[in-house]
């Protein structure tokens, strides 16, 4: 017997519906259907999917309004629909983790990740900020807000202690490990990611709703797998950089679907996050060679497919 019936019962009790989206857009969690409880959307997907996100949320809400939007963190796949959702439901408040405040008021593209990654994110303005150590109303319950730096220094997760359900964002996936972005900028991040896993381990969730993938039980096993990967990356940081470069180009190709081979290599060469990941800042020839090597490896592994002078996405759902 699988855990699916228990997972479904728990989500129903919380008034939560999980819209599992894939890798270009993070999962959306919609809280609705409980009398006198405010309707809330957790994370809004990628900007180019905003129309799909609106349609999916409307399907869940029916004629009910959307009262609030909250984000686990501000990577483009989690908050790219904020602006459009706000236009569709102008009465909905927006709350984001407190650590982003000085980059959003005013909006500072140079200090957010979108320019470095060349990803889409329309500007938005929060109404309030989520401080770790406080609680936030999601549906009829108060959920604890916890800081989980590592993947992103300012990310948070939400934990409902009664049901022991965790909305983990990208702090914990069932099988894989999210990129530790500070490490790509030459800043420490692996130790913080371990501390985030320590926190989740102490919370001991019975059910995890991740930012990508299906909700799952067995958090202890997922934590152990993440620790193993973190330890390997800590021992050999170059492996993490290559993992990040490959995940980021896969993500880009999920958005674009197809690009000329030379065009894709040139895009990688001029995109700051790749130059840092491949440690080739200031050397265009080296950057171009490493970019081509990365694309060739993804083709060899079957993630991408060569079609003459073009590259096509071949495998869905593997960006990190």
Secondary structure, 3 states (H helix, E strand, C coil): CCCHHHHHHHHHHHCEEEECCCCCCCCEEEECCCCCCECEEECCCCHHHHHHHHHHHHHHHCCCCCCEEECCCCCHHHHCCHHHHHHHCCCCEEEEEHHHHHHHCCECHHHCHHHHHCCCCCCCCCCEEECCCCEEEEECEEEEEEECCCCCCCCEEEEECCCCEEEEECCCCCCCCCCCHHHHCCCCCHHHHHHHHHHHHHHCCCEEEECCCCCECCHHHHHHHHHHHHHHHHHCHHHHHHHHHHHHHHHHHHHHCEEEHHHHHHHHHHCHHHHHHCCCCCCHHHHHHHHHHHHHHHHHCCCEEEECCEEEECCCCCCC
